[in-house]
Amino acid sequence: MTISSSRVSILLGYAALPLIFLMIGFMFFSFPVGAYTFFNTEMGLEIESAEDGVVIPIFIAGLLISVLPSKLGMGDVFMILWMIYLTLLVISLLTPKSIFRVIVEIPKRGVSSLLQNTLIATTITFTVLLLAIILIEQLQQSVGISTGQLEGIPSEIFFNITLAPIVEEFGFRVTTIGFFAAMTLASRGAGLSSLKAFWHPGYHLRHFLSNNGEKPSLGSLYGIAILSGIFFGLAHLLYGSGQWELGKVTTAGLAGVALGIFYIHYGFTGAVLLHWSFNYLVGSYTYLEQSVGELGFVSIMSYLIIVTGVVSAIILLVHTYTARREN
C-alpha cells in the first residue's frame, strides 16, 4: 500500500502544528519574560544607573552613515521596541492569510498552506536557520575558525540585540532590496504606489508587473538579497567592535541572505520578526536564567527548536517538491 505525496503533505502539515504552536507560545510569552528580565532583575539596577540617552546607529545600504542621539533612556526605548514587536507579531497572525485560514486549507494544499501565514513561516524558517547556523559554527570550530561572542554589560547587550532587528532590517534590507523594488516600480510609472514596495517588495512588484502584462520575475531582488546578505556578514566584523571573529561572517552572511529572501516574500513585518526571533526571543529567556537561575525555559526551548527545526526542514523540502511538480 502506497501513500500519495499529497497525503504525506497533509499529514505532515497537521503533525507539525503542535510544535509550531508551542514555538508561537514561547514567542508571545517572551514579552512578559523580556520585560521582567530587563526591569526587575539585576539589569534594572544597571538601567537606573545609566543617565545618558540612547544613541541609535543609522545604516543605509549596509553602511553606517550616522548615529541618532536621543534623550530617551534605555528603558524608554526598550518599551517602544517592545510594543512595536508585539504589534508586528499580532499583525503576522493575520497576514497574508490568517493563521486559522491556513489551518483550514491544509487538506487542500498540504504543508504549502502553512507558508501562507507570516508567523508560521517565521517559526519554520527560524528553527531551520538556527539549526543550520549551529551546525556551521560547530564545523568551523572543528577546524579552528572561531565565531566570537558579545561581551559587556548584560543590560546593554540585551538592549542592543533588541534594537538590532529594526535598525538592521531598515539599513540592510529596506534600503537595498526595498529601494530597488520601489525604483523599478517608479520607472514603470507606478507613482506614489511604488513606495509600497518598501513595506513588501515581492508582493507589490509582482502584483504591478502582472497587472501590466509583464512577467513577474523576482530574480533581480534575489540577487540583491544575496549581495546584501554577504555584506551583512562582513559588517559584523566591520562594526562588531572586535567581538566577532571570522566565523561570524559565514553564519551572519547566511542569516542575511535568508532575511533578504524572507523580506521579499513576507515584507518588513516578516523580516523584522525573523531577526527578532534570533535576538530578543532567545535573549529574553537566556538573560532571565542568567539573572535568576535555572528555570528550564532555555532547555525546553532548545529541545523544541531542534525537533521543530527538523520537522520544518522536511516541510520546506516537501513544499519545494510539490511546487516544482505543479510547475
C-alpha positions in Angstrom: 0.0 0.0 0.0 1.5 3.3 -1.1 0.7 6.8 0.3 0.5 9.7 -2.2 2.8 12.7 -1.8 -0.2 14.9 -1.3 -1.4 12.7 1.5 2.0 12.8 3.1 2.0 16.6 2.8 -1.4 16.9 4.5 -0.4 14.5 7.4 2.9 16.4 7.8 1.0 19.7 8.0 -1.2 18.5 10.8 1.7 16.8 12.6 3.7 20.0 12.6 1.0 22.2 14.1 1.6 21.3 17.8 5.3 22.1 17.5 4.6 25.3 15.7 2.0 26.4 18.2 4.4 25.7 21.1 7.0 27.8 19.4 4.5 30.6 18.9 3.6 30.3 22.6 7.2 30.8 23.5 7.2 33.9 21.2 4.3 35.6 22.9 5.4 34.6 26.4 8.8 36.1 25.7 7.2 39.6 26.0 6.5 39.4 29.7 9.7 37.4 30.3 11.8 40.0 28.5 10.2 43.0 30.2 10.6 41.3 33.6 14.2 40.4 32.9 15.0 43.9 31.7 13.4 45.9 34.5 13.1 43.6 37.5 16.4 41.7 37.7 20.0 43.0 38.1 19.5 44.6 34.7 17.1 47.0 36.2 19.7 48.4 38.5 22.1 48.8 35.6 19.4 50.7 33.6 18.7 53.0 36.6 22.3 53.9 36.9 22.6 54.8 33.2 22.0 58.5 32.7 23.0 59.1 29.1 20.4 59.0 26.3 20.4 56.2 23.8 22.4 56.6 20.6 20.8 54.8 17.6 23.0 53.8 14.6 21.7 54.6 11.2 22.6 52.3 8.3 21.9 53.0 4.6 22.6 50.1 2.2 24.7 48.4 4.9 26.9 51.4 5.6 27.0 53.1 9.0 26.1 56.7 7.9 25.4 58.4 11.2 24.1 57.9 14.7 20.9 59.4 16.1 21.2 60.8 19.6 18.2 60.5 21.8 17.3 61.9 25.2 15.3 58.8 25.9 16.9 56.2 28.2 17.4 52.5 27.5 14.2 51.6 29.4 12.0 54.0 27.4 13.4 52.9 24.1 13.2 49.2 25.1 9.4 49.6 25.8 8.9 51.4 22.5 10.6 48.5 20.7 8.7 46.0 22.9 5.4 47.5 21.7 6.5 47.6 18.1 7.4 43.9 18.1 4.2 42.9 19.9 2.2 44.8 17.3 4.1 43.1 14.4 3.6 39.7 16.0 -0.2 40.3 16.1 -0.2 41.5 12.5 1.7 38.4 11.5 -1.1 36.2 12.8 -3.4 37.6 10.1 -1.1 38.1 7.0 -1.0 37.3 4.2 -3.6 34.8 5.3 -4.8 34.4 8.9 -3.3 31.5 10.9 -6.8 30.0 11.2 -7.4 30.1 7.5 -4.2 28.3 6.6 -5.0 25.5 9.0 -8.4 25.0 7.3 -6.6 24.9 3.9 -4.2 22.1 4.9 -6.4 19.4 3.4 -6.3 21.3 0.1 -2.7 22.5 0.0 -0.8 20.4 2.5 2.3 21.9 4.1 2.3 24.7 1.5 -0.7 26.2 3.2 1.4 26.8 6.4 3.7 29.0 4.5 0.9 31.4 3.6 0.9 32.8 7.1 3.8 35.1 8.2 4.1 33.9 11.8 4.1 30.2 10.9 6.6 30.9 8.1 8.7 32.8 10.6 8.7 29.9 13.0 9.6 27.4 10.3 12.4 29.5 8.9 13.8 30.5 12.3 14.1 26.9 13.6 15.7 25.6 10.3 18.1 28.5 10.0 19.1 28.3 13.7 19.9 24.6 13.3 21.9 25.3 10.2 23.9 28.1 11.9 24.7 25.9 14.9 25.9 23.1 12.6 28.1 25.6 10.6 29.5 27.0 13.9 30.4 23.6 15.1 32.0 22.7 11.8 34.0 25.9 11.7 35.2 25.4 15.3 36.4 21.9 14.5 38.8 23.4 12.0 39.8 26.3 14.3 37.6 29.0 12.9 36.0 30.9 15.9 32.8 32.9 15.8 33.3 35.1 18.8 30.7 36.4 21.1 29.2 39.6 22.5 30.8 40.7 25.8 29.9 43.6 28.2 27.2 44.7 30.5 24.2 42.3 30.1 21.6 45.1 30.1 23.4 46.9 27.2 23.8 43.7 25.2 20.2 42.7 25.7 19.1 46.3 24.7 21.4 46.3 21.6 20.2 42.9 20.3 16.6 44.1 20.9 17.2 47.3 18.9 19.1 45.5 16.1 16.1 43.9 14.2 14.6 47.3 13.5 17.8 49.2 12.8 19.4 46.4 10.7 16.4 45.4 8.6 15.9 49.0 7.6 19.6 49.5 7.0 20.4 46.3 5.2 17.2 45.1 3.6 14.8 48.1 3.2 17.4 50.4 1.8 18.7 47.8 -0.7 16.0 45.4 -1.8 13.1 47.7 -1.0 14.8 50.6 -2.7 15.5 48.7 -5.9 11.9 47.4 -6.0 10.5 50.9 -5.4 12.7 52.3 -8.1 11.7 49.6 -10.5 8.0 50.4 -9.9 8.7 54.2 -10.2 10.4 53.7 -13.5 7.3 51.9 -14.9 5.0 54.7 -13.8 3.7 53.4 -10.5 4.0 56.9 -9.0 3.5 57.1 -5.2 2.3 53.4 -5.2 6.0 52.5 -5.7 6.6 53.4 -2.1 4.6 50.4 -1.0 7.5 48.2 -2.2 9.5 49.4 0.8 7.0 47.6 3.0 6.6 44.4 0.9 8.8 44.4 -2.2 8.0 41.0 -3.6 4.2 41.3 -3.4 3.9 44.8 -4.8 6.5 44.3 -7.6 4.9 41.0 -8.7 1.4 42.5 -8.5 2.2 45.6 -10.5 4.1 43.7 -13.2 1.3 41.1 -13.6 -1.3 43.8 -14.0 0.8 45.4 -16.7 1.3 42.3 -18.7 4.9 41.7 -17.7 6.4 38.6 -16.4 6.5 38.9 -12.5 10.2 37.8 -12.1 11.9 38.4 -8.7 15.3 37.3 -9.9 16.9 40.8 -9.5 15.6 41.1 -6.0 17.1 37.7 -5.1 20.4 38.9 -6.5 20.4 42.0 -4.3 19.3 39.8 -1.3 22.4 37.6 -1.8 24.7 40.6 -2.1 23.3 42.5 0.9 23.4 39.2 2.9 27.1 38.8 2.2 27.8 42.3 3.2 25.6 41.8 6.3 28.0 39.0 7.3 31.1 41.2 6.7 29.5 44.1 8.6 29.7 42.1 11.8 33.4 42.3 11.5 33.5 45.9 10.4 31.1 47.2 13.1 31.4 44.5 15.8 33.9 46.3 18.0 36.3 43.4 17.7 34.0 41.0 19.5 33.0 38.9 16.4 35.6 36.8 14.6 35.9 35.3 11.1 33.4 32.5 11.7 30.6 35.1 12.2 30.9 36.2 8.6 29.7 32.9 7.4 26.7 32.5 9.8 25.7 36.1 9.7 26.0 36.1 5.9 23.7 33.0 5.7 21.2 34.7 8.0 21.5 37.9 6.0 20.6 36.1 2.7 17.7 34.3 4.4 16.4 37.6 5.9 16.6 39.2 2.5 14.6 36.5 0.8 12.2 36.5 3.7 11.8 40.3 3.3 10.9 39.8 -0.4 8.2 37.3 0.3 6.8 38.4 3.7 7.7 42.1 3.8 9.1 44.2 6.6 7.0 42.5 9.2 8.4 39.1 8.4 12.0 40.2 8.2 11.9 42.0 11.5 10.2 39.1 13.3 12.6 36.6 11.9 15.5 38.8 13.1 13.7 39.4 16.4 13.5 35.6 16.9 17.3 35.2 16.9 17.8 38.3 19.2 15.0 39.1 21.6 13.2 35.8 21.7 16.3 33.8 22.5 17.8 36.6 24.6 14.8 37.1 26.8 14.9 33.5 28.2 18.7 33.3 28.2 19.2 36.5 30.2 16.3 35.6 32.6 18.0 32.4 33.6 21.4 34.1 33.8 19.8 36.6 36.3 17.6 34.5 38.5 18.9 30.9 38.0 18.0 27.8 36.0 14.2 27.7 35.3 14.1 25.2 32.5 12.8 27.6 29.8 16.1 27.6 27.8 16.4 23.8 27.9 12.8 23.3 26.9 13.0 25.8 24.1 16.3 24.3 22.9 14.8 20.9 22.5 11.7 22.3 20.9 13.8 24.3 18.4 15.7 21.1 17.4 12.6 19.0 16.9 10.7 21.8 15.2 13.7 22.6 13.0 14.0 19.0 11.8 10.3 18.9 11.0 10.4 22.3 9.4 13.3 21.2 7.1 11.1 18.3 5.9 8.2 20.8 5.4 10.4 23.0 3.2 11.6 20.0 1.2 8.0 18.7 0.7 6.9 22.2 -0.3 9.7 22.6 -2.8 9.0 19.2 -4.3 5.3 19.9 -4.6 5.8 23.4 -6.1 8.2 22.0 -8.7 5.9 19.2 -9.6 2.9 21.6 -10.0 5.0 23.9 -12.2 
